[in-house]
């Protein structure tokens, strides 16, 4: 437990742990209210009770109960909710849509977090000396570029240092805040929720607008649930209640005490908590903390993308495993460069953490609201909560999330549109890919097509049989794969042993080894092999086949050749989606990584056959094909 709790500090709480760098400044910048004692008590009370209600109660107490075989995250949650409502097809589809929206909005957070975290840390240079202000942007870009460049080397070698580093960071947060709270103890009155309610009631629209800054205190709360599979719920809860919540609360209250005594510190109250001689060292420490926070978000983006492409919501990408010991350590080159480019654009566009805070909230609050909606289905169907308690409890949190989301929409023109635009683009890509892939597979491999019927028309007994084993990877679990038909049509030969291999990814994170493989033998040396994996697993095709041979399920595999079929779709404007979405799917299909790279097959043993396919409506398998 102590080791897991320490590790959780470095991974789970990096984002929320660096929010004191900019949150109180953003709250005060949201309105023109002066930092008077009454206003400070109201704002600090809002910050404390937002942390309590959203993180302590909603995520730590409720959402973390909804684990999918121990795993968390929006994709795991949507899969769990979908399983709970599987009997209702329409409800299940709505749940998947909610999950896709939540996953898509996460990428907006993934772009902005490195930018605002590193930018808020480097702005401390300007606090130490006005001459350092021109260096803030170049230094920020240098750190961000370096952070993304080292991703391909993996973080396994230094990940064990993240926990102790963040533990020191939280001790500094607590100590620096306590120093100023002791000089102005009346600031602790903000623990009373009356000050938060009074502030909202007395300031009208201004009180509503400031909620857009208050929500920055809980950015990163989603990580408590998303990383549950790595550390366990108990260690995450322990780290939150014992270390993180006290440190955050004390630091926010310390900043409030500082402003109560010195309103001129409003520009950057965090760094002015420290003596002048400690400002530059704290800039360095803050830089390390924000790099760790950014690393956690980047790794989360890799993990979410990996899950999405395994569940067939995104086209295949090249996946590099950066650690032999830790299965979750992966690197996606294409995603890495996209995130880097977007982060650079964000820094150059907004140029300050205060301006960037206007954009940093819509995606976070949107994801929180969608998470609440998904847990409602689980509470009703899996936990068997009564309707009245579900409506009362989750109605409150849906209202709370809605209020925060609405407050951030008020900043739409100032930058709130940016993460929403990223999320909508990702949602469009994911929904287009998933639906069109279903249409393509349904057309190419209809359920009515049987292997026995295909073998009768193929006449394998009269074909020339060549020594060796042919493994045909196919998306459909019915009939013969396109690559086999294409190869036989051109070469008129068949291998002595033919394995029809279909890899399926289930809506569970892990599949037990005893449930991994289903095998069916057919005449003439044909074998149908269906392998099932969870969305947290990476298939090892060669290891799978060797295991089947070792268990006696397959004959020895001499001279294995892997055959893959790759489709290129010709848009026809006659399918279910608009023509431009058909063209989008065709483009995504063309740039997706081939099965050889994705499954890690030896290139010298792979033959890839390409079909140019035009799908048309009507029959079960109306296919016009040209070999390429």
Rosetta blueprint (number, residue, H / E / L):
1 X L
2 X H
3 X H
4 X H
5 X H
6 X H
7 X H
8 X H
9 X H
10 X H
11 X H
12 X L
13 X L
14 X H
15 X H
16 X H
17 X H
18 X L
19 X H
20 X H
21 X H
22 X L
23 X H
24 X H
25 X H
26 X H
27 X H
28 X H
29 X H
30 X H
31 X L
32 X L
33 X L
34 X L
35 X L
36 X L
37 X H
38 X H
39 X H
40 X H
41 X H
42 X H
43 X H
44 X H
45 X H
46 X H
47 X H
48 X H
49 X H
50 X H
51 X H
52 X H
53 X H
54 X H
55 X H
56 X H
57 X H
58 X H
59 X H
60 X H
61 X H
62 X H
63 X H
64 X H
65 X H
66 X L
67 X L
68 X E
69 X L
70 X L
71 X E
72 X L
73 X L
74 X H
75 X H
76 X H
77 X H
78 X H
79 X H
80 X H
81 X H
82 X H
83 X H
84 X H
85 X L
86 X L
87 X L
88 X L
89 X H
90 X H
91 X H
92 X H
93 X H
94 X H
95 X H
96 X H
97 X H
98 X H
99 X H
100 X H
101 X H
102 X H
103 X H
104 X H
105 X H
106 X H
107 X H
108 X H
109 X H
110 X H
111 X H
112 X H
113 X H
114 X H
115 X H
116 X H
117 X H
118 X H
119 X H
120 X H
121 X H
122 X H
123 X L
124 X H
125 X H
126 X H
127 X H
128 X H
129 X L
130 X H
131 X H
132 X H
133 X L
134 X L
135 X H
136 X H
137 X H
138 X H
139 X H
140 X H
141 X H
142 X H
143 X H
144 X H
145 X H
146 X H
147 X H
148 X H
149 X H
150 X H
151 X H
152 X H
153 X H
154 X L
155 X L
156 X L
157 X L
158 X L
159 X H
160 X H
161 X H
162 X H
163 X H
164 X H
165 X H
166 X H
167 X H
168 X H
169 X H
170 X H
171 X H
172 X H
173 X H
174 X H
175 X H
176 X H
177 X H
178 X H
179 X H
180 X H
181 X H
182 X L
183 X L
184 X L
185 X H
186 X H
187 X H
188 X H
189 X H
190 X H
191 X H
192 X L
193 X H
194 X H
195 X H
196 X H
197 X H
198 X H
199 X H
200 X H
201 X H
202 X H
203 X H
204 X L
205 X H
206 X H
207 X H
208 X H
209 X H
210 X H
211 X H
212 X H
213 X H
214 X H
215 X H
216 X H
217 X H
218 X H
219 X L
220 X L
221 X L
222 X H
223 X H
224 X H
225 X H
226 X H
227 X L
228 X H
229 X H
230 X H
231 X H
232 X L
233 X H
234 X H
235 X H
236 X H
237 X H
238 X H
239 X H
240 X H
241 X H
242 X H
243 X H
244 X H
245 X H
246 X H
247 X H
248 X H
249 X H
250 X H
251 X H
252 X H
253 X H
254 X H
255 X H
256 X H
257 X H
258 X H
259 X H
260 X H
261 X H
262 X L
263 X H
264 X H
265 X H
266 X H
267 X H
268 X L
269 X L
270 X L
271 X H
272 X H
273 X H
274 X L
275 X L
276 X H
277 X H
278 X H
279 X H
280 X H
281 X H
282 X H
283 X H
284 X H
285 X H
286 X H
287 X H
288 X H
289 X H
290 X H
291 X H
292 X H
293 X H
294 X H
295 X H
296 X H
297 X H
298 X H
299 X H
300 X H
301 X H
302 X H
303 X H
304 X H
305 X H
306 X H
307 X H
308 X H
309 X H
310 X H
311 X L
312 X L
313 X L
314 X L
315 X L
316 X L
317 X L
318 X L
319 X L
320 X E
321 X E
322 X L
323 X L
324 X L
325 X L
326 X L
327 X L
328 X L
329 X L
330 X E
331 X E
332 X L
333 X H
334 X H
335 X H
336 X H
337 X H
338 X H
339 X H
340 X H
341 X H
342 X H
343 X H
344 X H
345 X H
346 X H
347 X H
348 X H
349 X H
350 X H
351 X L
352 X L
353 X H
354 X H
355 X H
356 X H
357 X L
358 X L
359 X L
360 X L
361 X L
362 X H
363 X H
364 X H
365 X H
366 X H
367 X H
368 X H
369 X H
370 X H
371 X H
372 X H
373 X H
374 X H
375 X H
376 X H
377 X H
378 X H
379 X H
380 X H
381 X H
382 X L
383 X L
384 X L
385 X L
386 X L
387 X H
388 X H
389 X H
390 X H
391 X H
392 X H
393 X H
394 X H
395 X H
396 X H
397 X H
398 X H
399 X H
400 X H
401 X H
402 X H
403 X H
404 X H
405 X H
406 X H
407 X H
408 X H
409 X H
410 X L
411 X L
412 X H
413 X H
414 X H
415 X H
416 X H
417 X H
418 X H
419 X H
420 X H
421 X H
422 X H
423 X H
424 X H
425 X H
426 X H
427 X H
428 X H
429 X H
430 X H
431 X H
432 X H
433 X H
434 X H
435 X H
436 X H
437 X H
438 X H
439 X H
440 X H
441 X H
442 X H
443 X H
444 X H
445 X L
446 X L
447 X L
448 X L
449 X L
450 X L
451 X H
452 X H
453 X H
454 X H
455 X H
456 X H
457 X H
458 X H
459 X L
460 X H
461 X H
462 X H
463 X L
464 X E
465 X E
466 X E
467 X E
468 X E
469 X E
470 X E
471 X E
472 X E
473 X E
474 X L
475 X L
476 X L
477 X L
478 X L
479 X L
480 X L
481 X L
482 X H
483 X H
484 X H
485 X H
486 X H
487 X H
488 X H
489 X H
490 X H
491 X H
492 X L
493 X E
494 X E
495 X E
496 X E
497 X E
498 X E
499 X E
500 X E
501 X E
502 X E
503 X E
504 X E
505 X E
506 X L
507 X L
508 X L
509 X L
510 X L
511 X L
512 X L
513 X H
514 X H
515 X H
516 X L
517 X E
518 X E
519 X E
520 X E
521 X E
522 X L
523 X L
524 X L
525 X L
526 X E
527 X E
528 X E
529 X E
530 X E
531 X E
532 X E
533 X E
534 X L
535 X L
536 X L
537 X L
538 X L
539 X L
540 X L
541 X H
542 X H
543 X H
544 X H
545 X H
546 X H
547 X H
548 X H
549 X H
550 X H
551 X L
552 X L
553 X L
554 X L
555 X L
556 X L
557 X L
558 X L
559 X L
560 X E
561 X E
562 X E
563 X E
564 X E
565 X E
566 X E
567 X E
568 X E
569 X E
570 X L
571 X L
572 X L
573 X L
574 X L
575 X L
576 X L
577 X L
578 X L
579 X H
580 X H
581 X H
582 X H
583 X H
584 X H
585 X H
586 X H
587 X H
588 X H
589 X H
590 X H
591 X H
592 X L
593 X L
594 X L
595 X H
596 X H
597 X H
598 X H
599 X H
600 X L
601 X L
602 X L
603 X H
604 X H
605 X H
606 X E
607 X E
608 X E
609 X E
610 X E
611 X E
612 X E
613 X E
614 X E
615 X E
616 X L
617 X L
618 X L
619 X L
620 X L
621 X L
622 X L
623 X E
624 X E
625 X E
626 X E
627 X E
628 X L
